[in-house]
Amino acid sequence: MRVFITGGSGWIGSAVVPELLAAGHEVHGLARSDESAARLRAAGVEPIVGGLGDREVLRAAATASDAVIHLGYNHDFGDQAGAGRTERAAIETFGDALAGTGAPLLFASGVAFVAPGQVATEEVLAPFAGPDAPRGGAEELAFGFVDRGIHPVAVRFAPTVHGAGDHGFIAELVRVAREKGVSGYVGDGAGHWPAVYRGDAARLVARALENASAATIVHAVGEQGVRTRDIAEAIGAGLGLPVASIDPDDVGEHFGWIGRIFALDLQASNELTRRRFDWEPTGSSLLEDLAAGSYFARAAA
């Protein structure tokens, strides 16, 4: 297939691309900068210059493709509403471009906030709808495309997709610990974060492209939930810092923007995903990656 991917030079997308090429697909990728274009070319991807807000570029690229994998997102936690609107507009554009083709439209989503305090499964629909919802209500919008002859697939990633070079949520928790001189957890630290190794997530995306049914929810989750106190203790050990409880009322002051997410109790199952796609996570666990030290080497640099 000719596949158009957004976010192909990003943390997850750059691991997905080799899986697609190894499967024999021709890959074209959105590039918002010369640097991104160069990384894509080096990986064997034909770059298409533009950003997530360039609707005509997205429309033309999708129209010329047999499938779309939408992994790009504007992770601006200072303007989450704007990021959601951009996401919704991109999904709408892909819907218009692919209508009547039966083409797969895989798009990144997340397990966070789907069922806080419970174990989210692939059968639980996201409780978000409308342009003002998280991620612009993308799941609800895209699943409505089935009647338009489109094959939407939501790939819900764990809040931390970990591995050497990760600059996401765990790296931010490491940065906060360095700044504060203490590795904190919220309250009694009994909350959880699902996690997945980057390479495992990439293999799953490639399998879902070829095997997922329309309107399927895929959970890119390797571990159902790692206890947040264990995460804080691993960070403290890696940095040689004390570990302490942070009062829930002080979460925002201590952690900043990430505190709201770290304070949640998030768990997500991967049982249906493993069965449907014959997928078994084989990479390192989150705590193993923290023990390996790469997160602390990056922070020190």
Phi, psi and omega per residue, in radians:
M1 nan 2.654 2.926
R2 -1.558 2.061 -3.036
V3 -1.997 2.300 3.017
F4 -1.803 2.208 -3.107
I5 -2.150 2.382 2.939
T6 -1.805 2.634 -3.083
G7 1.272 0.341 -3.067
G8 -1.188 -0.345 3.092
S9 -1.761 0.076 -3.126
G10 -1.485 -3.029 -3.034
W11 -1.053 -0.862 3.138
I12 -1.432 -0.811 -3.068
G13 -1.026 -0.632 -3.125
S14 -1.221 -0.295 3.009
A15 -1.565 -0.483 3.118
V16 -1.250 -0.694 -3.059
V17 -0.931 -0.875 3.133
P18 -1.055 -0.568 3.096
E19 -1.142 -0.704 3.137
L20 -1.176 -0.763 -3.131
L21 -1.153 -0.681 3.131
A22 -1.128 -0.481 3.113
A23 -1.448 -0.017 3.077
G24 1.626 0.171 -3.131
H25 -1.444 2.629 3.000
E26 -1.617 2.174 -2.990
V27 -2.042 2.273 3.020
H28 -2.076 2.438 -3.031
G29 -2.330 2.509 3.096
L30 -1.228 2.331 -3.131
A31 -2.281 1.998 -3.101
R32 -1.570 -0.061 -3.141
S33 -2.618 2.866 3.078
D34 -1.077 -0.635 3.133
E35 -1.112 -0.776 3.106
S36 -1.094 -0.736 3.137
A37 -1.071 -0.724 3.136
A38 -1.128 -0.707 3.123
R39 -1.130 -0.700 3.126
L40 -1.132 -0.801 3.128
R41 -1.024 -0.759 -3.120
A42 -1.099 -0.473 -3.136
A43 -1.539 -0.055 -3.141
G44 1.635 0.336 -3.107
V45 -1.905 2.424 3.058
E46 -1.440 2.019 -3.099
P47 -1.333 2.545 3.017
I48 -2.117 2.026 -2.994
V49 -1.296 2.232 3.103
G50 2.790 3.015 3.108
G51 -2.087 3.084 -3.108
L52 -1.136 -0.378 3.123
G53 -1.531 -0.068 -3.125
D54 -1.542 1.471 -2.983
R55 -1.097 -0.639 -3.137
E56 -1.190 -0.628 3.079
V57 -1.120 -0.796 3.119
L58 -1.081 -0.748 -3.113
R59 -1.094 -0.809 -3.109
A60 -1.136 -0.728 -3.124
A61 -1.155 -0.731 3.139
A62 -1.171 -0.723 -3.137
T63 -1.049 -0.598 -3.105
A64 -1.488 0.049 -3.026
S65 -2.019 2.817 3.071
D66 -1.589 -0.269 -3.132
A67 -2.809 2.684 3.087
V68 -2.181 2.328 3.006
I69 -2.077 1.903 -3.028
H70 -1.802 1.710 -3.131
L71 -1.915 -0.191 -3.123
G72 -1.276 2.549 3.093
Y73 -2.763 2.556 3.101
N74 -1.550 1.659 -3.079
H75 -1.431 1.164 3.111
D76 -1.825 1.715 -3.086
F77 -1.324 -0.084 3.028
G78 -1.527 -0.218 3.131
D79 -2.536 1.128 -3.106
Q80 -1.161 -0.551 3.108
A81 -1.130 -0.756 3.111
G82 -1.131 -0.688 3.101
A83 -1.103 -0.686 3.114
G84 -1.141 -0.678 3.124
R85 -1.155 -0.706 3.099
T86 -1.096 -0.721 3.128
E87 -1.104 -0.787 -3.119
R88 -1.113 -0.707 3.128
A89 -1.115 -0.663 3.118
A90 -1.146 -0.776 3.126
I91 -1.101 -0.726 3.097
E92 -1.050 -0.724 -3.132
T93 -1.121 -0.771 3.106
F94 -1.119 -0.645 3.098
G95 -1.070 -0.769 3.120
D96 -1.119 -0.698 -3.071
A97 -1.255 -0.592 -3.020
L98 -1.711 -0.060 -3.065
A99 -0.937 2.284 3.083
G100 1.426 0.009 -3.068
T101 -1.677 -0.361 -3.023
G102 1.267 0.200 -3.060
A103 -1.280 2.520 3.066
P104 -1.206 2.400 3.008
L105 -2.185 1.685 3.077
L106 -1.590 2.351 3.140
F107 -2.447 2.545 -3.112
A108 -1.311 2.361 3.021
S109 -2.383 -2.898 -3.116
G110 -2.550 2.743 3.088
V111 -1.496 -0.282 -3.134
A112 -1.097 2.421 3.077
F113 1.273 -0.061 3.129
V114 -1.197 -0.783 -3.129
A115 -2.624 1.129 -3.116
P116 -0.982 2.372 3.140
G117 1.460 -0.095 3.101
Q118 -2.233 3.023 3.048
V119 -1.606 1.937 3.132
A120 -1.276 2.352 3.067
T121 -2.027 2.986 3.132
E122 -1.214 -0.174 3.127
E123 -1.654 -0.093 3.120
V124 -1.560 2.064 3.124
L125 -1.316 2.533 3.108
A126 -1.109 2.357 -3.090
P127 -1.475 0.560 -3.056
F128 -2.091 2.337 3.104
A129 -2.589 2.553 3.084
G130 1.652 2.824 -3.043
P131 -1.152 -0.376 -3.128
D132 -1.628 0.012 3.133
A133 -1.375 2.852 3.054
P134 -0.939 2.412 -3.083
R135 0.957 0.457 3.089
G136 1.167 0.353 -3.108
G137 1.078 0.644 -2.982
A138 -1.094 -0.694 -3.108
E139 -1.082 -0.885 -3.126
E140 -1.049 -0.720 3.133
L141 -1.115 -0.889 -3.054
A142 -1.162 -0.658 -3.137
F143 -1.178 -0.334 3.043
G144 -1.301 -0.124 -3.131
F145 -1.411 -0.174 -3.077
V146 -0.980 -0.733 -3.130
D147 -1.218 -0.195 3.107
R148 -1.691 0.173 3.108
G149 1.377 0.632 3.113
I150 -2.137 2.713 -3.035
H151 -2.004 1.340 -3.074
P152 -1.388 2.473 3.106
V153 -2.416 2.118 3.116
A154 -1.625 2.115 3.071
V155 -1.795 1.808 -3.141
R156 -1.527 1.993 3.140
F157 -1.573 2.585 2.983
A158 -1.057 2.694 -3.126
P159 -1.079 -0.430 3.031
T160 -2.150 2.083 3.020
V161 -1.838 1.782 -2.845
H162 -1.805 2.915 -3.141
G163 2.630 2.974 3.131
A164 -1.095 2.204 -3.112
G165 1.759 -0.094 3.132
D166 -1.070 2.306 3.102
H167 -2.156 0.467 -3.088
G168 -1.649 -2.401 -2.987
F169 -1.075 -0.736 -3.120
I170 -1.158 -0.708 3.087
A171 -1.077 -0.603 3.104
E172 -1.202 -0.695 3.081
L173 -1.102 -0.642 3.067
V174 -1.116 -0.759 3.134
R175 -1.078 -0.764 3.131
V176 -1.082 -0.757 3.139
A177 -1.059 -0.749 3.094
R178 -1.064 -0.787 -3.087
E179 -1.141 -0.716 -3.059
K180 -1.521 -0.297 -3.106
G181 1.344 0.259 3.118
V182 -2.689 2.464 3.066
S183 -1.648 1.958 -3.002
G184 -1.783 2.669 2.932
Y185 -2.242 2.827 -3.020
V186 -1.638 2.230 3.085
G187 1.069 -2.188 -3.141
D188 -1.545 0.010 3.097
G189 1.235 0.328 -3.090
A190 -1.510 -0.028 3.079
G191 -1.217 2.993 -3.091
H192 -2.346 2.701 2.970
W193 -2.258 2.155 2.959
P194 -1.132 2.718 -3.119
A195 -2.571 2.740 3.066
V196 -2.624 2.450 3.071
Y197 -1.275 2.418 -3.030
R198 -0.951 -0.809 -3.112
G199 -1.117 -0.640 3.091
D200 -1.123 -0.739 3.125
A201 -1.090 -0.709 -3.119
A202 -1.129 -0.736 3.106
R203 -1.067 -0.670 -3.116
L204 -1.164 -0.716 3.126
V205 -1.038 -0.784 -3.135
A206 -1.104 -0.674 3.122
R207 -1.217 -0.683 -3.141
A208 -1.136 -0.602 3.119
L209 -0.991 -0.726 -3.024
E210 -1.626 -0.308 -2.957
N211 -2.207 -0.184 -3.051
A212 -1.336 2.445 3.017
S213 -1.339 2.846 3.124
A214 -1.121 2.519 3.120
A215 1.079 0.600 3.102
T216 -1.616 2.497 3.013
I217 -1.830 2.197 -3.123
V218 -1.964 2.282 3.124
H219 -1.798 1.840 3.036
A220 -1.443 1.337 -3.053
V221 -2.334 2.142 3.091
G222 -1.637 -0.683 3.116
E223 -2.118 2.249 -3.053
Q224 -1.030 -0.661 3.118
G225 -3.057 2.058 3.078
V226 -1.632 2.259 -3.085
R227 -1.070 2.320 -3.059
T228 -1.132 -0.548 3.065
R229 -1.123 -0.650 3.101
D230 -1.140 -0.654 3.082
I231 -1.095 -0.824 3.139
A232 -1.077 -0.696 -3.140
E233 -1.168 -0.645 3.104
A234 -1.168 -0.670 3.098
I235 -1.179 -0.757 3.103
G236 -1.046 -0.731 3.122
A237 -1.129 -0.703 -3.115
G238 -1.201 -0.532 -3.115
L239 -1.732 -0.133 -3.078
G240 1.183 0.669 -3.096
L241 -2.051 2.708 3.041
P242 -1.167 2.763 3.127
V243 -2.036 2.339 -3.059
A244 -2.574 2.695 3.044
S245 -1.360 2.418 3.056
I246 -1.899 2.223 3.140
D247 -1.031 2.379 3.136
P248 -0.936 -0.520 3.134
D249 -1.268 -0.278 -3.088
D250 -1.871 0.160 -3.053
V251 -1.031 -0.832 -3.100
G252 -1.079 -0.753 -3.128
E253 -1.155 -0.697 -3.080
H254 -1.363 -0.884 -3.003
F255 -1.629 -0.336 -3.012
G256 1.313 -2.588 -3.022
W257 -1.061 -0.524 -3.072
I258 -1.355 -0.239 -3.110
G259 -1.053 -0.672 -3.135
R260 -1.061 -0.610 -3.117
I261 -1.429 -0.717 -3.112
F262 -1.179 -0.392 -3.128
A263 -1.373 -0.225 -3.087
L264 -1.364 2.678 2.971
D265 -1.768 1.789 -3.041
L266 -2.038 2.211 3.019
Q267 -2.404 2.515 -3.113
A268 -2.523 2.359 3.128
S269 -1.484 2.657 3.009
N270 -2.127 0.242 -3.008
E271 -1.029 -0.858 -3.122
L272 -1.175 -0.678 3.132
T273 -1.092 -0.789 3.140
R274 -1.062 -0.724 -3.105
R275 -1.245 -0.778 -3.066
R276 -1.169 -0.603 -3.009
F277 -1.996 0.189 -3.122
D278 0.842 0.848 -3.040
W279 -1.984 2.165 3.069
E280 -2.166 2.073 3.072
P281 -1.065 2.240 -3.099
T282 -2.130 -0.125 -3.098
G283 -1.352 3.136 -3.120
S284 -1.142 2.699 3.058
S285 -1.377 2.942 3.120
L286 -1.073 -0.794 -3.115
L287 -1.169 -0.579 3.055
E288 -1.145 -0.715 3.104
D289 -1.144 -0.675 3.082
L290 -1.136 -0.704 3.126
A291 -1.159 -0.463 -3.126
A292 -1.201 -0.409 2.972
G293 1.739 -0.142 -3.042
S294 -1.126 -0.571 -3.139
Y295 -1.117 -0.585 -3.091
F296 -1.471 -0.510 3.048
A297 -1.144 -0.722 3.110
R298 -1.114 -0.768 -3.114
A299 -1.110 -0.686 -3.130
A300 -1.162 -0.664 3.135
A301 -1.144 nan nan
